[in-house]
Amino acid sequence: MDANQPLLNRRPGRKLSEVLRDISAGQGTRVSVGDIVHALRDRSFAPLMVIFAAPNVFLFIPGSSVFTAVPLMFLAVQLILGRPDVWLPRFVADRAIERASFDRIVIVSVPYVERIERLAKPRWWPTSYPLAERLIGAATLILAIFLFLPIPFANGLPALSIIMLALGLSERDGYWFVAGLLLTLFSTAFVTGMVLIGGFAVLELLFG
């Protein structure tokens, strides 16, 4: 990659809530992932992280975590690699949902995003932009793997961690960045505990 190429997060852009509302106001009966990526261009990482994480926090749709985790994994890997914009394989980019469902996600999640944005501002952002983006990518990859696992009632914390990291990424706010990393650690401990408890319960049933 060209060393002089502007990185994804060097310059704060529009607020995340504004981006989500603009997408919701578009035309057509369905919204595809590719449409969102094309519309957002170099601002697509943070909004896409929120879009795929939000259903696991606000809507509690059974099985949604399995379908939202895979795109999050692709986003996380590209943040780790330092890509300036999003690339998604066609089988992910072509995935679409009804506009009414997308609007529901926006309607439910944006008020929470706006409340956080009032508290968020560019501050205390690491001087090493690549390091910050790679840390967010690594944390998101771990959390997306947790979302992919079919563990009941264990999706909310990882998804909320991703949203906090995305808001830090979008607003260049180091406070939310650190808070997201801390919640990632707590989420990791929580999910690991759930897995261990489930494993012990299965062993007890089999051999108890």
N, C-alpha and C positions, 0 to 999 in steps of 0.2 A: 504494500500500500504506500502511496506517495506520502512522505513525511510532512509535506506542506498542505496536504488535503485537510480541510476543516473537519474536525470530528463532530460526531452527532450532537454533542451537548455543549459545544463551546458558547453558543449564544441562546439565551432563553427565547422562546417563541411565544405563541399565543397560549393562554391558559388551557389546561387540559379540559376543563368543563366546556369552554368555548368550542374546542375541537370536536368534542362528542356531540354537542348540540348541532353543529354544522353538518355533521354526517347524518344525524337523525332527520335533518330538514331536507335531505336529498330526495330524488325522484325514484320511482320504481317500486315494485311490490316486494322485492327481496334485496338483501344487502349481503354481498359476498366479501370474504376476507380480502380478495384481490382488489375490490373496489375501494375498501378502506385504505389499503396500503398505497394505492395509486393516488388517492385524494390527499393523504397525509405526507407522502414523500419522506423527507428526512425527519419529520416529526412523528413518525409512525410507531416507534418502539414503545414509548410510555402509554399512549392511548390504547394500543393493542394489548399491552399487559393488563390494563384496567378492564378492557372489554372482555377478555377471556377469564380474568379472575373474578370479576364482579358477580356473575351468576352463582358462584360457589359461596358467596357471602350473603347476598341480598335475596336471592330467589329460591335457593334450596331445591333445585330441580333434580330429582333422583337420576343418577348416572351421568349428570352433566360434567362432572370432574374428569371422566375418562375422555370426553370429546374436547374439552378445553385444554387439557394438559399437554397434548401433542403440539399444538401451535405454540404454546408457551415454551416448550423445550426448544423449538426451532429459534424463537426469539432470543432465548437465553444463550444458546450456543453462538449466535451471531454477535451478541454483545461481548461475549468472551473473546471472540476473534477480532473485535474492533471494527466491524463493518459500519460504514457511515449511514447506510440505509438498509431497509428490510428486504430480504429475498425469501420467498416461500415457494416450495414445490407446488406444482399445479394441483395435486390432490388436496392440498391445504388451501391454496388461494381460491379454488373454485367452490369451496364450501360456503354455503349461504344460509341465511335464516330469513324468515318472514320479517318484513319491515316492522310489523306490529310487535314482534318479539324483541327486535332490536330497540325499538322505541321504548318498550317496557324496561329494558335494562338501563337505558339512558335516564328515563323518568325516575326510576328508583335510586340509581347510584349517583347521579349528578348532584342532587342536594347535599349529599355527604361529601362529595368531592369539593363542592364550593365552600363548605364550612372549613374544610382543611386548608383550602387555598387562601382563605382569609388569614390564616395563621402562617402560611408558607411564603417565603420570599427568598431571593438569591442571597445566600449567606453561608459562610463556613464550608463552602464546597471545596473538596480537595483540589490542590493545585495540579495534581496529576490526573487529568481527565481520563486518560486510558485506564488507569488503575481503578478509579471509581466505577467506570462502566463495566470493567471486568469483574469487580466484586459484586456488583448488582447482577450481572449475568450469571455468575457462579451460584449466588444465593437463589436466584430465580430457577435455575436448573434443578437444584436440590428440591425446592418447594414444588416444582411442577412434577417431579417424580413422585413426591408424596401425594399430590392430587390424583395421579394416575392410579395409585394403589386403591383397591376397593375397600377402604376402611370406613365403616359407618361413623358419622359425626366427627370425622377428623379432617374435613376439608376447609372449614371456616378460617382457622388460624393461618395455615399456609397461604390461602388466597388473600387474606387481609394483609399478610406480610408483603406479598407481591404488589398489592395496591399501594402500600406505603412506600415501597422502593420506587415504584413508578412515579409517584408524586414527587419524591425527592429528585428523581431523574428529570422530570418535566420542569420543576420549578427551580432546579439547581440549589436545593435547600439541604445543607449538610445535616441539620437537625433531624429531618424526616429520613434522610439517608441512614443515619446512625440508628434511629428508632426502628427502621425497617430491618436493619441487620440484627439488632437485639431481639426483635420479635421473631426473626428467622431462627435464631438460636433457641428461643423458647419453643417455637413450633416444632423444631427438630427433636427436642427433648420430649415434647408432648406426643408426637406421632410415634417416636421410637418406643415410648412407654406403652402406647396403645397396641403396637405390634407385639411387644413382649407379653403384655397381658393376654392378648388374643392367642399367642403361641402357647403360653402356659395353660390356658383354658382348653385348647385343643389337645394338648398332651395329657391333661387330666382326664378328659373324656375318653381318650384312646387307651391310656394305660392306668388310669386311676381305678 
